[in-house]
Amino acid sequence: MSIEVPNLIPVLPELFVLGAVCAILIIDLLIDDERRVTTYVLTQLTLLAAAILTVATGGTEPVYTMNGMFVDDPMGDVLKVTVYISVASILIYSREYLAARGLLRGEFFGLALFAMLGMMVMVSASHFLVLYLGLELLSLSLYSMVALQRDSAVATEAAMKYFVLGALASGMLLYGMSMLYGATGTLNVAEVLAAIQEGAANQTVLVFGLVFVVAGLAFKLGAVPFHMWVPDVYQGAPTAMTLFIASAPKLAAFGFVMRILVDGLQPLFPDWQGMLVILALASMAIGNITAIVQSNIKRMLAYSTISHMGFMLLGFLSGEVNGYSSAMFYVVTYVLTTLGTFGMIMLLSREGFEADNLDDFKGLNQRSPWYAFIMLVLMFSLAGVPPTVGFFAKLSVLQAALDAGFVWLAVAAVIFALVGAFYYLRVVKLMYFDPPATAEPLRPQADVRLMMSANGLAVLAFGILPQPLMGLCVFAVQRTL
C-alpha cells in the first residue's frame, strides 16, 4: 500500500504562516512587555516572507493540489499579496494605539496572523468545506479581536453581537452548501459546476441552496439586509480592530464570492444576478442615506462600507471578465482607502481619548496641513471625486452594470454616490473651515508618518494612472476563469 504525497508547493505560503504563528506565540510567552517589539518585528517578517513565497510559488496557470481542494492561481496570488500589504499597514498604524491601551500583546499578533491565514485559505479553496474552514478561521479570530479589550463593556457587547449574528450567517451558509451537495452529490467546486452544466442536478433544490449561500455571503460582505452587525461592531470595537475588520477581510470576501458564485455556480447566473441586483441597490440606498445622520465617524464609515459593498456587487452583474475585474479593482482600492481613513482616526487618538466623533476633525488643517490634505484625498476617493482612485473604481463598476443592461441601476448608483458625497465632504468642511479645539499638531512616529503619506499618495497616484492596477486585475481574473 502506497500513500500519495500531495504537491505541497502551491500550499507553501499557508504552511509557512501556520508554522510562523505557532513559533511567534511561543516566543511571545518567553519575553516581557519591554521587549514586545520583538513579536511585532517577527510578525512583519512573517508577512514579508509569506509575500516572497507567494510570488515565488505563483504562476500564470492554476495549479490544483490536495485532491483538487486547493488551487494556486493568479487571482489568489494577487489577493494574498494585497492581504499581506494590508495587514502590514494595519500593524504599523495600530502599534502606538494598542500600546497606549495595553493591548499590544502577543494575542493580537497571533489573532491577526490566524485571521490572515483564514483569508489565504478562503481565496485559494476550491472545495466548499475548505472555503467554510477558511471563513470560520477568519471569523473566530475577528470575534476574539473585537473582545480583546476585556474591561470595555462596549467592546464586549460588540463582540457578542458579532459572534451571534456571525453564527447565524454561518448556519445559513452551511445549510445552503448542504442543499447544493444534495443536488449535485459533491462539494468540489469544479465538480459542482460540471454537475450543473450536465443538467443532472435538481434545479429547485439548487436555487433554494443558492438563496441560503447568497444570504451567508451577503452577511460576510455586510450587504443590506444582513448589515445590522456592521455599525455596532465598527463603533464598539477598538479602532485598531475596526481597521482590521474593515479592510483585509473584504479582499477575502471578494475571493469567496468568486469561488462560489463564479467558479462553482456560474450556470445559475440568471438566478444569482437577480439577488445581487437587490442586494446592491438596497446597500447603496440604506448605506448612503443612513450615513448622513451619523455624528460618530466610525459609525459613519460603517454605513459607508455597506454602500461600497453595494457598488462592488455591481461588478458581478455582467457575468464577464471585465465586470469581475472591475469588482476586484473596486475592492482593492477600497481597502487601500479604508486603511488610510482609519489610520487617520488612530493618529488623532491618544491615551485615554478616542477621536471617533466627526467634531474631532475640526480645524485639522490648522494643526497639521499635510495630514488634512491626505484625509481630504481619502474622503474624495470614497466619494468618487476625480482624480482619486475612487472615481475610476466607481466608473468601472458602473460600466459593468451598463454592460449588463442595468441602465436604471447605474443611474440609481450615481444618485446614491451624490448622496454619499455629502457626508464625506462634511469631514473636509470640518477640517478646513471650522476652528480646532486644540492647536497641538500631530506628531506620529516615523513609520506611521511614512505609511500615511505613502497611503494617501497611492490613492492619488492610482487615480491618475489606474491602468497598471486594472491590468493586473484583468490578468488575474482571466487566468483564473
Protein Blocks (a to p, Z undefined) as FASTA:
>chain_A
ZZddddfklmmmmmmmmmmmmmmmmmmmmpcfklmmmmmmmmmmmmmmmmmmmmmmgcfb
dcdeehhpaccdfklmmmmmmmmmmmmmmmmmmmmmmmmnopacfklmmmmmmmmmmmmm
mmmgcbfklmmmmmmmmmmmmmmmmmmmmmlmklmmmmmmmmmmmmmmmmmmmmmmmmmm
mmnopabfklmmmmmmnopacfklmmmmmmmmmmmmmmmnopafklmmmmmmmmmpcfkl
mmmmmmmmmmmmmmmmmmmmmmmmmmmmmmmmmmmmmmmmmmmmmmmmmmmmpcbfklmm
mmmmmmmmmmmmmmmmnopaklmmmmmmmmmmmmmmmmmmmmmmmmmpcehiacfbfklm
goklmmmmmlmmmmmmmmmmmnopafbfklmmmmmmmmmmmmnopamlmmmmmmmmmmmm
mmmmmmmmmmmmpccfbfcdcdddfklmmmmmmmmmmmmmmmmmmmlmmmmmmmmmmmmZ
Z
